[in-house]
Structures are given as C-alpha cells and as structure tokens.
Amino acid sequence: MSGETDAKHKTIFLVEDNRADVRLIEEALKNSSVPHQVMSVRDGVNAIAFLRQEGEFVNAPRPDLILLDLNLPKKDGREVLAEIKADPQLKSIPVVVLTTSRNDEDIAHSYALHVNCYITKSRNLSQLFQIVKGIEEFWLSTVTLPSNQRSATNNQ
C-alpha cells in the first residue's frame, strides 16, 4: 500500500500573500520528479478554511505538505501554525515555515508551536530555487508522509 501512496500526486499547500513568491515557488517546483499539485491561498483566514474544508473550500484536498509564510493578512502565519498544530485532524500534516523573517523570536516561537522546519527565503532567485528544490527533494521524495487520514479521523 505504501508504494501506491508514494506514486500518488502530492498536494502542496502554499500559504503566501506575495503573488511573485507564489509564482516563483510554483516555477521552482515545475521540474519536480514527484507528481504534485500546488494549491495556494493568500491569507491566514482562508488557509484555515481550506484545511478544515469550510465554505468555498468544502472540496479541498488534504495537503501532504504545507509551506507557510509568517507575515500574512487577516490572520498571521504564527496563528495559523498554532491552529494547525492544536487541531487533531491537521497536526500530522508537515508544516514548513518559508518566510523572510530571520527574527530569533519567530524561529523559537515556530519551533515551540511544533513547526516541522523553518527556512528563511532568499531574495536571490537562484538561491530561492535551490531552497524550494531542497524542500521538494526532502519532503516529497525522502521522507514518508502520513497518508490521508481525514476520512479515518472523521469516522471515529
């Protein structure tokens, strides 16, 4: 069964308010060897609605990986991370904070909230592509991700 899971398309959920960064991250992932789809929202309120399949996101897929910016409108990434990791149905989804913040407090606070990985975005295009490629190689090719548990937890 795990081979079947590995061969399926992975869903990357990108929570990023900067349109240029969304486009660059999508471009960096285009040459991925792992079949995937990137879904994105631009604020924290919609991020939580997407993850909980509420409102316009009722048919949203459960992501295999979340790339989360910290500085978001409506509800910032710190609040989104706290809600994800406090929710029994969401907390097993790996979250990578991908942000421009190098603030020690942001880093410490993110790990205190059980972020899986904290990466500072580079403004250098080549370095950003290397960072995204590294995320893709590690999180989509190397690690074993939890299978979609939404239906299992909903049936309990």
Salt bridges, closest charged atoms under 4 A:
GLU16 OE1 - LYS121 NZ 2.65
ASP21 OD2 - LYS121 NZ 2.83
ASP21 OD1 - ARG123 NH1 3.21
GLU27 OE1 - LYS30 NZ 3.34
ASP43 OD2 - LYS74 NZ 3.64
ASP64 OD2 - LYS8 NZ 3.45
ASP76 OD2 - ARG78 NH1 2.98
GLU83 OE1 - ARG52 NH1 3.46
GLU83 OE2 - LYS75 NZ 2.62
ASP87 OD2 - ARG52 NE 3.18
ASP106 OD1 - ARG78 NE 2.97
GLU136 OE1 - LYS133 NZ 3.10
